[in-house]
Amino acid sequence: MIEGTFGSKGELYFEIDLITADGSVITVNALLDTGFTDWLAMDVQDIESLGWSFIEPEKRLTARGEAEFNIYESTVSFDSQELTIPVLGGEEITEVLIGLPWLETRRLVVDRKVGLLTLGEE
């Protein structure tokens, strides 16, 4: 189980480790976006700097309409588990976003009143 933090507007942030193509680890705060139906999204420039492998371009429907993204294969470490997952790369993505698939096998506990935010397998 990992503990998260609340942003100034109540956003839900969790630390994840991005593992570069050369094996280096970069820890980032990722925003849990419950309206996002994929694993991970990042700005394409950030993805390319990590050396992750390009898979294919793909069109997706977003809140702003249809947009084209590049799909890459990423390696991340989350709650001491190393995972290989697809990441959507797009222009002007200002936050590292994690989406709903993280909740398929993990329990999200949010109690802002007492400052409790966890995501774990329990």
C-alpha positions in Angstrom: 0.0 0.0 0.0 1.3 3.5 -0.8 0.2 6.8 0.8 -0.8 9.6 -1.5 -1.0 13.3 -1.0 -3.7 15.9 -1.6 -3.1 18.8 -3.9 -4.2 22.3 -3.1 -7.6 21.7 -4.7 -8.0 18.2 -3.4 -6.3 16.4 -6.3 -5.1 12.9 -5.6 -1.3 12.4 -6.1 0.7 9.2 -5.8 4.4 8.7 -6.2 5.5 6.3 -9.0 8.9 5.5 -10.3 9.5 5.8 -14.0 12.2 3.4 -15.2 14.2 4.8 -18.2 15.4 2.6 -21.0 18.9 2.6 -19.4 17.5 1.5 -16.0 17.6 4.8 -14.2 14.7 5.5 -11.9 12.9 8.8 -11.8 10.3 9.4 -9.0 7.4 11.6 -9.9 4.1 12.6 -8.4 1.3 11.3 -10.6 -2.2 12.6 -10.6 -5.0 10.0 -10.3 -7.5 11.0 -12.9 -10.7 9.0 -12.5 -12.0 10.2 -15.9 -8.9 8.8 -17.6 -9.4 5.2 -18.8 -5.8 4.2 -19.6 -2.9 3.4 -17.4 -0.6 6.4 -17.9 -0.3 9.6 -19.9 2.5 12.0 -20.2 3.9 14.7 -22.4 5.5 13.2 -25.4 8.8 15.1 -24.8 9.1 13.6 -21.3 8.4 10.1 -22.7 11.1 10.5 -25.4 13.6 11.7 -22.8 13.0 8.4 -20.9 13.9 6.4 -24.0 10.7 4.3 -24.0 9.8 2.4 -27.2 7.3 3.8 -29.6 4.5 1.4 -30.5 2.0 3.3 -32.7 -0.1 6.4 -33.1 -3.7 6.1 -32.0 -6.8 8.4 -31.9 -8.6 8.7 -28.7 -11.7 10.6 -27.6 -11.0 13.2 -24.9 -13.0 15.8 -23.0 -11.9 18.2 -25.7 -12.8 15.9 -28.6 -10.8 13.5 -30.7 -7.0 13.7 -30.4 -4.1 11.8 -31.7 -1.6 10.3 -29.2 1.5 8.2 -29.5 1.5 4.9 -27.7 4.8 3.9 -26.0 5.8 0.9 -23.9 6.8 2.0 -20.4 8.2 0.5 -17.3 7.2 1.8 -14.0 7.5 0.8 -10.4 4.4 1.3 -8.2 4.1 0.0 -4.7 7.3 -2.1 -5.1 5.9 -3.8 -8.2 7.6 -3.3 -11.6 5.1 -3.2 -14.4 5.3 -2.8 -18.2 2.3 -0.8 -19.3 1.3 1.3 -22.3 1.6 5.1 -21.9 -0.2 7.7 -24.0 2.1 10.5 -25.2 0.5 13.8 -26.2 1.2 17.4 -26.6 0.7 19.8 -23.6 0.0 17.1 -21.0 1.2 19.1 -17.9 0.9 16.4 -15.3 1.8 12.7 -15.2 -1.6 11.1 -15.2 -2.6 7.6 -13.9 -6.0 6.3 -14.7 -8.7 3.9 -13.9 -6.8 0.6 -14.6 -4.8 1.2 -11.4 -8.1 0.7 -9.5 -8.9 -2.7 -11.0 -6.6 -4.5 -8.5 -6.1 -1.9 -5.8 -8.3 -0.4 -3.2 -8.5 3.4 -3.1 -9.2 5.0 0.3 -9.8 8.7 0.4 -10.7 10.6 3.6 -9.8 14.2 3.0 -11.2 15.3 6.3 -8.6 13.3 8.2 -5.9 13.6 5.5 -5.9 9.9 4.5 -5.2 8.8 1.0 -4.0 5.3 0.2 -3.9 3.0 -2.8 -3.1 -0.6 -2.1 -4.0 -4.3 -2.5 -5.7 -4.7 0.8 
